[in-house]
Amino acid sequence: MNPNPFKPTAGKRPPMLIGRESVIEDFEEGLDNGAGAPGRLMLITGNRGCGKTVLLQELQRLASEHGWAVVSDSASLGLCGRLADALRSNKPVVTSMEFGPSFGETLRGLVNERLEKLGPGKGILFAIDEAQSASIEELAALAVLYQQVLGDQDATGLSDSDQRGLALVFAGLPS
């Protein structure tokens, strides 16, 4: 007897992922295609129970398999501070931390420091669940960080395939 593939269980992986092949393929190509690849920046939206969190977890697994560092969290007040704390502690899920005006430089420095420890063509995946709960300021800070890190890597003179980079994947309600 085959298990029922439809099992809406709030983040628990179902027996099989159905209809997600193109998203997974785009993401894997993004990891492999080097700095600036479109698959490294994703927004997964849908109604509750449609599999956003499960897909986000699958992309985290794939990034880890490809040798990427993975930092995951849920978007809530203090998100960027928790991401910085995760980079400091090398832990994928972290607790809250406050941040001040120099925060952007701090996170950029932490990201670049972590990237230096990774091999050529590798990077850091920030996997953010419940993106609809993030503050506009923190989303803007992550967007700026993404652009700055791409610029920092371009300045190395390495080919796109050898540059280290970031991937940002957000999952949330379509609100």
CORQUINOR-V787682 format. One line per field, one symbol per residue. psi: psi as a letter, one per 30 degrees, with the letter a starting at -180 (. if undefined). A space follows every 50 residues. Layout:
BEGIN
psi: ???
END
This chain:
BEGIN
psi: kklkfjijhifkklekkkggeeeeeeeeeeefglkgkeffjkjjlllkgf geeeeeeeeeeeeeegglkkkllkjlkgeeeeeeeeeefgkfklllklla egeeeeeeeeeeeeeffllkglakkjjjlhfffkkeeeeeeeeeeeeeee eeeeffglleffklalkjkkkllg.
END
